[in-house]
């Protein structure tokens, strides 16, 4: 199923700058070596290279690393449609690991399925890139909450 991203109107016309600024403050993504590759209304792509410290015992990217990056892709996809005063927190996700995370690099795509004033539902797809070929390795269902009015939680 292909979503028509043109149907999503961001509440903040400067959504991309706000998403990028928030991503830059996220130490977890820096630790993974992740890069924000694309920001569109309702869709975000994050890329990361394979790195030995992020692997499990067989040399595959650890499922926890896949989950972390995919959660951020979904979170920022939802955040792109939230109001300027909102911050975002994940309140639930489920990941399906479809294949070992074996590749030279990885691409995580988060896409909004249903935006809401308070709760937003997203889906994520994780791809391993190896020898120029992409392979779907995981999917995620993710529910997000817009957080407003809390001094300690900001965009």
C-alpha positions in Angstrom: 0.0 0.0 0.0 1.4 3.4 -1.0 0.3 6.4 1.0 -0.3 9.7 -0.6 1.9 12.0 1.6 0.4 15.1 -0.1 -2.7 14.6 2.0 -0.8 15.5 5.1 -0.6 19.2 6.0 1.9 20.0 8.7 0.6 22.3 11.4 4.0 24.0 11.5 5.2 25.4 8.2 8.7 25.2 9.5 8.3 21.5 10.5 11.5 20.3 8.8 13.7 22.7 10.7 12.0 21.7 14.0 12.5 17.9 13.2 16.2 18.5 12.2 16.9 20.5 15.4 15.3 17.8 17.6 17.2 15.0 15.8 20.5 16.9 16.4 19.8 16.9 20.2 19.2 13.1 20.3 22.3 11.5 21.7 21.0 8.0 20.9 21.1 8.7 17.2 24.6 10.1 17.4 25.7 7.0 19.3 24.4 4.8 16.4 26.0 7.0 13.8 22.5 7.7 12.4 21.7 10.5 9.9 18.5 12.2 9.1 18.2 11.4 5.4 14.8 12.8 4.5 12.0 14.8 6.2 8.6 15.1 4.5 5.2 15.9 6.0 4.3 12.6 7.7 7.4 10.7 6.6 11.0 10.5 7.8 14.0 8.5 6.7 17.0 7.7 8.9 20.1 6.0 7.7 22.9 4.4 9.6 26.1 2.5 8.7 26.9 -1.0 9.9 29.2 -0.7 12.9 30.8 -3.6 14.9 29.9 -2.1 18.3 26.2 -2.2 17.4 26.1 -5.9 16.4 25.0 -9.1 18.2 27.1 -12.3 18.5 26.6 -13.3 14.8 27.7 -9.9 13.4 24.2 -8.7 12.5 23.0 -5.3 13.6 21.4 -6.0 16.9 17.6 -6.0 17.0 17.7 -3.3 19.7 19.5 -1.0 17.3 17.0 -1.6 14.6 14.2 -1.0 17.0 15.8 2.2 18.3 16.4 3.8 14.8 13.0 2.7 13.5 11.2 4.1 16.6 13.0 7.4 15.9 11.9 7.4 12.3 8.3 6.8 13.3 8.5 9.4 16.0 9.9 12.1 13.8 7.3 11.3 11.1 4.6 11.9 13.6 6.4 15.0 15.0 6.5 16.5 11.5 2.7 16.9 11.6 2.4 18.1 15.2 1.8 21.7 16.3 4.8 23.9 17.1 4.3 23.7 20.8 4.2 19.9 20.9 6.9 17.4 21.8 6.6 13.7 20.9 6.9 10.5 22.9 6.3 6.9 21.8 3.6 5.2 23.9 3.7 1.8 22.2 5.4 -0.1 19.4 5.5 -3.6 18.0 8.3 -4.7 15.8 8.4 -7.7 13.4 11.9 -8.8 12.7 11.7 -10.4 9.2 15.3 -11.1 8.4 18.8 -10.7 10.0 20.0 -7.2 9.8 22.9 -7.9 7.6 24.2 -5.1 5.4 26.7 -2.3 4.8 24.1 0.2 5.9 20.5 0.5 6.9 17.5 2.7 6.0 14.6 3.2 8.4 11.4 4.8 7.1 8.7 6.0 9.4 5.3 7.0 7.9 2.2 8.4 9.5 -0.9 6.3 9.0 -3.3 8.4 11.1 -2.3 11.8 12.5 -4.2 13.1 15.5 -4.2 16.1 17.9 -3.0 13.9 20.8 -2.3 10.4 19.4 -0.7 9.6 16.1 -0.3 6.1 14.5 2.7 5.3 12.3 4.2 2.4 10.5 7.9 1.8 10.0 10.0 -0.2 7.5 13.7 -1.1 8.0 15.9 -2.0 5.1 19.4 -3.5 5.0 21.5 -2.3 2.1 24.1 -4.7 0.9 25.9 -4.6 -2.4 23.5 -1.9 -3.7 20.5 -4.1 -2.9 17.8 -3.3 -0.3 16.1 -6.0 1.7 13.2 -5.4 4.1 14.3 -6.7 7.5 11.7 -5.3 9.9 8.3 -3.6 10.2 7.0 -1.6 13.1 3.6 -0.4 14.3 4.1 2.7 16.5 1.7 4.9 18.5 2.9 8.3 19.5 1.6 11.0 21.9 1.8 14.8 21.4 3.1 16.2 24.7 2.3 19.9 25.5 2.7 22.1 28.5 5.5 20.2 30.3 8.6 22.2 30.9 10.9 19.2 31.0 9.6 17.7 27.7 10.1 19.9 24.7 10.3 19.3 20.9 
